[in-house]
Amino acid sequence: MNPSSCVLSRLTNWTASTYIPRSASGWLITSNAGRLRTSVDSSVAGRWAQDGCMWATTESVISADGTRILFHTLGDGPPLVILHGALVRVENYLPMAEMLAGDYRVVVVGRRDYAPSGNGSGPRTFARQVEDLGAVLELQGGPSFVFGHSAGGLVALEALAADIPNIRRFALYEAPLVFAGGPLRATLERARELVADDPGEAVVEFFKAILDQPVPEGMLGKMGAAMADRAAGLIADLECITAMDPDSGRWGAMNTPALLLAGTASDRYGPASMETLDAALPDSRFVSLPGLTHSPDDFTPVANILREFFQ
């Protein structure tokens, strides 16, 4: 099977769509439902698997306010939607997606205000990101599993509070609920002052506010420089978190099964947030993963427990 036919084998499963050739390796698709989607078999996302051709297709959907939301899809099976954390590139989750693609159709969503998705307009709240998630879920053809990492987990929580349909079960890794409301308001204001002239320093201000473990000298500056291109997304996330209602009792009547994950090597805010939610949710399971930090270098332990929980 060649790369083009591999991509087309997925496209032909979509009904009521018009396929317009875009290039030798990509297509422009306009659905009759009025949403615009694209699919491109990029060299970054596409890859061969031993059991055949496994490509991650890149698609997009137009959210309720007109913002274009891109997402990568690979594998086959029940849909599993992944929402990335603050300051993290969506492509960083493709290795974990590939681990799960033998059992699920994994959909890795690029949240608004992070490339390659579009930038939303203010004021920024998680309500808009809930609409984005709802638009992606609508395309999946039935109930989906949802996994949210860090700020992506807060989006999943707000989606459940808003009673968004099509969420079958959900899992969170260190969704920072303890920062909801006012705790990061001063950090947000300082980051806003810095972001135009020194986006890397805006990122550094954020890390200074949330980290409680010692960081080697000079490391924060290197982290800020490496993530400076995502500083605008960080500002948007901080605005959403600051506007979020911190009352965990909002989820007290929610019966959707939940898996709450935290690493034993994380800064305290991650595990503390999951403990707070575990006390509030009526159907939850809290698991500490040995040796993992807030942003694991290897998502294999996370993928393994997600596979167990979502099966």
C-alpha positions in Angstrom: 0.0 0.0 0.0 1.5 3.4 -0.9 1.1 6.5 1.2 -1.6 8.1 -0.8 -3.8 5.0 -0.8 -3.2 4.7 2.9 -4.7 8.1 3.5 -7.5 7.6 1.0 -8.5 4.4 2.8 -9.6 6.6 5.8 -11.2 9.3 3.7 -13.5 7.0 1.8 -15.1 6.0 5.1 -16.6 9.5 5.4 -20.0 9.9 4.0 -21.8 12.9 2.5 -18.6 14.6 1.6 -17.0 16.1 -1.5 -13.4 15.3 -2.1 -11.3 17.8 -4.0 -7.7 16.8 -5.0 -5.3 19.2 -3.2 -1.9 17.5 -4.0 -0.4 14.1 -4.5 -0.6 13.6 -0.7 -3.4 15.7 0.6 -7.1 16.5 0.0 -9.5 19.3 0.8 -12.8 18.0 2.2 -16.0 20.0 2.5 -18.8 18.2 4.4 -22.5 18.8 3.7 -22.9 19.6 7.4 -21.1 22.9 6.8 -17.9 22.1 8.6 -14.5 22.4 6.9 -12.0 19.7 7.4 -8.6 19.0 5.8 -6.5 15.9 5.7 -2.8 15.9 5.0 -0.4 12.9 5.4 2.5 15.0 6.7 6.0 13.5 6.9 6.0 14.5 10.6 2.8 12.7 11.6 2.8 9.8 9.1 4.7 6.6 9.7 4.9 3.0 8.7 4.0 0.3 11.3 5.2 -3.3 11.1 1.6 -4.6 10.5 1.0 -2.3 7.6 0.6 1.4 6.9 -0.2 3.5 9.9 -0.6 7.2 9.1 -1.6 10.0 11.4 -4.0 12.1 9.3 -4.3 15.8 10.1 -7.8 17.2 9.9 -9.6 20.3 11.1 -13.0 21.4 12.2 -14.5 24.9 12.5 -15.7 25.5 16.1 -18.8 27.5 17.0 -17.0 30.9 17.0 -15.3 30.2 13.7 -11.9 29.2 15.1 -10.2 26.4 13.1 -9.2 23.4 15.4 -6.8 20.9 14.0 -6.4 17.3 15.2 -4.3 14.3 14.3 -6.0 10.9 14.0 -4.4 7.4 13.9 -5.5 3.9 14.6 -8.9 2.2 14.5 -11.4 1.3 17.2 -13.5 3.2 19.7 -12.6 7.0 19.6 -10.2 8.2 22.2 -9.7 12.0 22.2 -6.5 13.5 23.8 -6.3 17.2 24.9 -2.7 18.5 25.4 -1.4 20.6 28.3 -0.2 24.2 28.5 3.0 25.0 26.6 3.1 21.5 25.0 3.1 20.9 21.3 0.3 18.6 20.1 2.8 16.5 18.2 4.4 15.5 21.5 1.5 13.2 22.1 1.8 11.2 18.9 4.1 8.6 20.4 1.5 7.9 23.1 -1.2 7.9 20.5 0.7 5.3 18.5 0.9 3.1 21.6 -2.9 3.2 21.9 -3.7 3.1 18.1 -3.9 -0.7 18.1 -7.0 -0.6 20.3 -8.5 2.9 19.6 -9.0 5.5 17.0 -6.8 8.1 18.7 -7.6 11.8 18.1 -5.0 14.2 19.3 -6.5 17.7 19.4 -4.5 20.9 19.0 -6.2 23.3 21.4 -7.0 26.9 20.3 -4.3 29.5 20.7 -1.6 26.8 20.1 -0.3 26.1 16.6 -1.4 24.6 14.3 -5.0 25.4 15.5 -6.3 29.0 15.2 -6.3 31.7 17.8 -9.6 32.5 19.5 -10.8 36.0 20.3 -11.2 37.3 23.9 -12.4 37.1 26.5 -10.8 33.6 26.8 -12.6 31.1 28.9 -12.8 27.3 28.9 -16.3 27.6 27.5 -14.9 28.2 24.1 -12.6 25.2 24.4 -15.5 23.1 25.4 -17.2 24.1 22.2 -14.0 23.1 20.3 -14.1 19.7 22.0 -17.7 19.3 21.3 -17.1 19.9 17.6 -14.4 17.3 17.5 -16.5 14.8 19.4 -19.4 15.3 17.0 -17.2 14.0 14.2 -16.4 10.8 15.9 -19.8 9.1 15.2 -20.5 8.1 18.8 -19.5 8.3 22.4 -15.7 8.8 22.9 -13.2 8.3 25.6 -11.4 11.6 26.6 -8.0 12.0 28.1 -6.8 15.5 29.3 -3.3 16.3 30.4 -2.8 19.4 32.7 -4.8 22.3 31.2 -6.4 19.9 28.7 -7.8 18.1 31.7 -9.5 21.3 32.8 -11.2 21.5 29.4 -12.5 18.0 29.9 -13.8 18.8 33.3 -15.6 21.9 32.1 -17.1 19.8 29.2 -18.6 17.5 31.8 -19.9 20.3 33.9 -21.5 21.7 30.7 -23.1 18.3 30.1 -21.5 18.0 26.6 -22.7 14.7 25.0 -20.6 11.9 23.7 -18.1 11.5 26.6 -18.1 7.8 27.6 -15.4 7.9 30.2 -12.6 10.4 30.9 -9.1 10.3 32.4 -7.1 13.3 33.7 -3.4 13.6 34.3 -2.7 16.3 36.9 -5.4 18.8 35.7 -4.4 21.8 37.9 -7.7 22.5 39.6 -6.0 24.1 42.6 -5.1 27.1 40.4 -8.7 27.8 39.3 -9.9 31.2 40.2 -7.5 33.7 41.7 -4.1 31.9 42.6 -2.4 32.8 39.3 -4.0 36.2 38.7 -0.8 38.1 39.5 1.2 35.7 37.4 -1.2 36.3 34.5 -0.8 40.1 34.8 3.0 39.9 34.9 3.1 37.5 31.9 0.9 39.9 29.9 3.3 42.7 30.6 6.3 40.6 29.4 4.9 38.6 26.5 5.2 41.1 23.7 8.9 42.0 24.3 10.2 38.9 26.0 7.9 35.9 25.7 10.5 33.6 27.1 10.5 35.6 30.4 6.7 35.4 30.5 7.1 31.6 30.5 9.7 31.8 33.3 7.3 33.9 35.4 4.7 31.1 35.1 7.1 28.4 36.2 8.3 30.5 39.1 4.7 30.6 40.3 3.9 26.9 40.1 7.0 24.9 40.8 7.8 23.9 44.4 10.8 21.7 43.6 14.3 23.1 43.1 15.3 23.8 39.5 19.0 23.8 38.5 20.5 27.3 38.0 20.0 28.6 34.5 17.4 25.9 33.7 14.3 28.2 34.0 15.8 30.5 31.4 16.5 27.6 29.0 12.9 26.4 29.5 11.5 29.8 28.8 13.6 30.2 25.6 12.5 26.8 24.4 8.8 27.5 24.9 8.7 31.2 24.0 6.9 30.4 20.7 4.0 29.1 22.9 3.8 32.0 25.3 0.6 33.3 23.7 -1.1 30.0 24.3 0.1 30.1 27.9 -1.5 33.6 28.3 -4.8 32.2 26.9 -4.6 29.2 29.3 -3.9 31.5 32.3 -6.9 33.6 31.4 -9.1 30.5 31.2 -7.8 29.1 34.5 -8.2 32.5 36.3 -11.8 32.7 35.0 -12.6 29.2 36.1 -15.0 28.5 39.0 -12.8 26.6 41.6 -15.8 24.9 43.3 -15.1 21.1 42.9 -18.6 20.5 44.1 -19.8 21.2 40.6 -18.9 17.7 39.7 -20.5 16.0 42.7 -23.6 14.8 40.7 -21.6 13.6 37.7 -21.7 9.9 37.1 -19.3 9.6 34.2 -16.5 7.2 35.3 -13.2 9.0 35.9 -9.6 8.0 36.1 -7.4 10.5 37.9 -3.6 10.2 37.5 -0.6 11.9 39.1 3.1 11.3 39.2 5.0 10.8 42.4 7.8 13.0 41.2 5.5 16.0 40.4 5.2 19.3 42.0 2.5 19.3 44.6 -0.2 21.1 42.7 -0.7 18.1 40.4 -1.4 15.4 43.0 -3.3 17.9 45.2 -5.6 18.7 42.3 -6.4 15.0 41.7 -7.0 14.3 45.4 -9.5 17.2 45.5 -11.3 15.9 42.5 -11.3 12.3 43.8 -13.1 13.5 46.9 -15.7 15.3 44.8 -16.4 12.8 42.0 -18.9 10.0 42.8 -17.3 7.5 40.4 -13.5 8.1 40.3 -10.3 6.1 40.7 -7.1 7.9 41.8 -3.7 6.4 40.8 -0.2 7.6 41.6 2.3 6.6 39.0 5.8 6.0 40.4 8.6 8.3 39.3 6.6 10.4 36.8 6.7 14.2 36.7 4.0 16.6 35.5 5.3 16.3 32.0 6.6 12.7 31.6 9.5 12.0 29.2 7.9 8.6 28.6 4.1 8.3 28.4 4.2 4.5 28.4 2.9 4.0 32.0 0.1 6.5 31.2 -0.8 4.7 27.9 -0.9 1.3 29.7 -3.3 2.5 32.4 -5.5 4.3 29.9 -5.8 1.1 27.8 -6.9 -0.8 30.9 -9.4 1.9 32.0 -11.0 2.5 28.6 -11.3 -1.1 27.5 
